[in-house]
């Protein structure tokens, strides 16, 4: 770069044409282009791959809940709220399914991400064996717009307050201090059947750490 700055402008113009002026300016540290701020995230997501394929809604549901908790934490860390959720499922043949529920009131609360995602999951459980599940939060906006509630949705503030209390307990005593029942697979052979012989009732197959 230093050598370019010492070359006579007419020589550069002869060799490079109209690009010479820009190259000379850059060599001198001159760049009129505005600095672009860090690109804003378009979505925040989490996913996990199973050691064994899962097909039953009751086995997939608690995994979905834990992913919603993960995404909710990431939204809070990014100071963002979500207005849509996208369910991602991949079957044993690596075919991908995605379904989105949009038009949600902006939220950072796991419960409010989970409810529409749960409905999408229920509709997707048609006997297909899945090896991966993921949840994405989209239509992001500033956290200031999250969980305000109104006359048509009086539960928003209450759920946000409960989530904040749980976050405070986990911050003080560890993530395992408070665990919601939604995160555990149901007990009983009929409820916990995942389509694999010998699967222990009440436990889903192990899953990898969410990404």
C-alpha positions as CSV (number, residue, x, y, z in Angstrom):
1,X,0.0,0.0,0.0
2,X,2.8,2.4,0.8
3,X,4.4,1.8,-2.6
4,X,1.1,2.6,-4.3
5,X,1.0,5.9,-2.5
6,X,4.4,6.8,-3.8
7,X,3.7,6.0,-7.5
8,X,3.0,9.0,-9.7
9,X,-0.8,9.4,-10.3
10,X,-0.3,9.6,-14.1
11,X,1.4,6.2,-14.1
12,X,-1.4,4.6,-12.1
13,X,-4.0,6.2,-14.3
14,X,-2.2,4.8,-17.4
15,X,-2.2,1.3,-15.8
16,X,-5.5,1.2,-14.0
17,X,-7.7,3.8,-15.7
18,X,-10.5,5.2,-13.6
19,X,-9.8,2.8,-10.7
20,X,-6.5,4.6,-10.0
21,X,-8.1,7.5,-8.2
22,X,-10.0,5.3,-5.8
23,X,-6.9,3.1,-5.2
24,X,-4.7,6.1,-4.5
25,X,-7.2,7.5,-2.0
26,X,-7.4,4.1,-0.2
27,X,-3.6,3.9,-0.1
28,X,-3.6,7.3,1.7
29,X,-6.2,6.2,4.2
30,X,-9.0,8.2,2.6
31,X,-12.4,6.5,2.3
32,X,-15.5,8.7,2.0
33,X,-17.9,5.7,2.4
34,X,-19.9,5.8,5.6
35,X,-19.0,3.2,8.2
36,X,-21.7,0.5,8.2
37,X,-22.8,-0.5,11.7
38,X,-23.0,-4.1,12.6
39,X,-25.7,-5.8,10.7
40,X,-28.8,-6.3,12.8
41,X,-29.9,-9.9,13.4
42,X,-32.9,-11.0,11.3
43,X,-33.7,-14.0,13.5
44,X,-32.5,-15.7,16.7
45,X,-32.8,-19.5,16.8
46,X,-31.8,-22.7,18.5
47,X,-31.9,-26.3,17.4
48,X,-30.8,-29.8,18.5
49,X,-30.2,-33.1,16.8
50,X,-31.3,-36.4,18.5
51,X,-29.2,-39.4,19.0
52,X,-32.3,-41.4,18.1
53,X,-35.1,-40.2,15.8
54,X,-38.3,-39.1,17.5
55,X,-41.8,-39.2,16.0
56,X,-44.2,-38.8,18.9
57,X,-45.6,-35.3,19.7
58,X,-45.3,-36.1,23.5
59,X,-41.6,-36.8,23.1
60,X,-40.8,-33.8,20.9
61,X,-42.8,-31.3,23.0
62,X,-40.5,-31.0,26.0
63,X,-37.5,-30.6,23.6
64,X,-39.4,-27.8,21.9
65,X,-40.0,-26.1,25.3
66,X,-36.3,-26.2,26.2
67,X,-35.4,-24.7,22.9
68,X,-38.0,-21.9,23.4
69,X,-36.3,-21.2,26.8
70,X,-32.9,-21.0,25.0
71,X,-34.2,-18.6,22.3
72,X,-36.0,-16.5,25.0
73,X,-32.6,-16.1,26.8
74,X,-30.9,-15.1,23.6
75,X,-33.6,-12.5,22.8
76,X,-33.1,-11.0,26.2
77,X,-29.3,-10.9,25.8
78,X,-29.7,-9.2,22.5
79,X,-32.3,-6.8,23.9
80,X,-34.7,-7.9,21.2
81,X,-38.3,-9.2,21.0
82,X,-39.8,-11.5,18.4
83,X,-43.0,-11.1,16.4
84,X,-43.0,-14.5,14.7
85,X,-41.8,-18.1,15.4
86,X,-40.6,-20.7,12.9
87,X,-40.5,-24.4,13.6
88,X,-37.8,-26.4,11.9
89,X,-37.9,-30.2,11.6
90,X,-35.5,-32.5,9.7
91,X,-36.4,-36.1,9.1
92,X,-34.2,-39.2,8.9
93,X,-33.7,-38.6,5.1
94,X,-32.5,-35.1,5.8
95,X,-35.7,-33.5,4.3
96,X,-36.4,-30.2,6.0
97,X,-39.8,-28.9,7.0
98,X,-40.3,-25.3,8.2
99,X,-43.5,-23.7,9.3
100,X,-44.0,-20.1,10.6
101,X,-46.5,-18.4,12.7
102,X,-46.4,-14.6,12.3
103,X,-48.3,-11.6,13.6
104,X,-47.5,-12.3,17.2
105,X,-47.3,-9.5,19.8
106,X,-43.6,-8.8,20.4
107,X,-42.3,-11.1,23.1
108,X,-39.2,-12.3,25.0
109,X,-41.1,-14.8,27.0
110,X,-40.5,-18.6,26.4
111,X,-44.2,-19.4,27.1
112,X,-45.4,-17.0,24.4
113,X,-42.9,-18.4,21.9
114,X,-43.9,-22.0,22.9
115,X,-47.6,-21.8,22.4
116,X,-47.7,-21.1,18.6
117,X,-44.6,-23.3,18.1
118,X,-46.4,-26.1,20.0
119,X,-49.4,-25.8,17.6
120,X,-47.1,-26.0,14.6
121,X,-45.4,-29.1,16.1
122,X,-48.7,-30.8,16.7
123,X,-49.7,-30.4,13.1
124,X,-46.3,-31.7,12.0
125,X,-46.4,-34.9,14.0
126,X,-47.9,-37.3,11.4
127,X,-45.8,-40.3,12.1
128,X,-42.6,-38.9,10.5
129,X,-39.5,-39.7,12.4
130,X,-37.4,-36.6,13.1
131,X,-33.7,-36.3,13.8
132,X,-33.6,-32.5,14.3
133,X,-35.9,-29.9,15.8
134,X,-35.3,-26.2,15.9
135,X,-37.1,-23.0,16.7
136,X,-36.5,-19.5,15.3
137,X,-37.7,-16.1,16.5
138,X,-38.2,-13.6,13.7
139,X,-39.7,-10.2,12.9
140,X,-37.4,-8.8,15.6
141,X,-37.9,-5.4,17.2
142,X,-36.5,-3.5,20.2
143,X,-37.1,-5.1,23.6
144,X,-39.0,-2.0,24.7
145,X,-42.0,-3.2,22.7
146,X,-42.0,-6.7,24.3
147,X,-44.9,-8.1,26.4
148,X,-46.7,-4.9,27.1
149,X,-50.1,-6.4,27.1
150,X,-53.5,-4.7,26.4
151,X,-57.2,-5.3,27.1
152,X,-57.2,-8.2,24.6
153,X,-54.1,-9.8,26.2
154,X,-53.9,-9.1,29.9
155,X,-51.7,-12.1,30.6
156,X,-48.6,-10.7,28.8
157,X,-47.4,-8.6,31.7
158,X,-48.0,-11.4,34.2
159,X,-46.1,-13.9,32.1
160,X,-43.2,-11.5,31.6
161,X,-43.1,-10.9,35.4
162,X,-43.1,-14.6,36.1
163,X,-40.3,-15.1,33.6
164,X,-38.2,-12.3,35.1
165,X,-38.6,-13.9,38.6
166,X,-37.5,-17.3,37.2
167,X,-34.5,-15.6,35.5
168,X,-33.5,-14.0,38.8
169,X,-33.6,-17.3,40.6
170,X,-31.6,-19.0,38.0
171,X,-29.1,-16.2,37.9
172,X,-28.6,-16.6,41.7
173,X,-28.9,-20.3,42.2
174,X,-28.1,-21.8,38.7
175,X,-30.0,-22.9,35.7
176,X,-31.3,-26.0,37.4
177,X,-32.8,-24.1,40.3
178,X,-36.2,-23.7,38.6
179,X,-37.4,-26.2,36.0
180,X,-40.8,-26.1,34.3
181,X,-42.8,-29.3,34.0
182,X,-43.0,-28.7,30.2
183,X,-39.4,-29.6,29.9
184,X,-39.9,-33.2,31.0
185,X,-41.3,-36.1,28.9
186,X,-44.5,-37.6,30.2
187,X,-44.5,-40.9,32.0
188,X,-46.3,-43.9,30.8
189,X,-45.6,-46.2,27.8
190,X,-48.4,-44.8,25.7
191,X,-47.5,-41.2,26.3
192,X,-43.7,-41.5,25.9
193,X,-43.6,-43.9,22.9
194,X,-41.0,-42.6,20.5
195,X,-41.2,-45.4,18.0
196,X,-38.1,-47.2,19.3
197,X,-38.4,-50.6,21.1
198,X,-36.9,-50.6,24.5
199,X,-37.1,-46.9,25.1
200,X,-37.4,-46.2,28.8
201,X,-40.8,-44.6,29.7
202,X,-40.8,-41.0,30.7
203,X,-37.5,-40.2,29.0
204,X,-36.8,-39.1,25.5
205,X,-33.6,-40.2,23.7
206,X,-30.6,-38.1,24.5
207,X,-30.2,-35.0,22.5
208,X,-27.1,-32.9,21.6
209,X,-26.6,-29.6,23.2
210,X,-28.8,-26.9,21.5
211,X,-27.0,-24.7,19.0
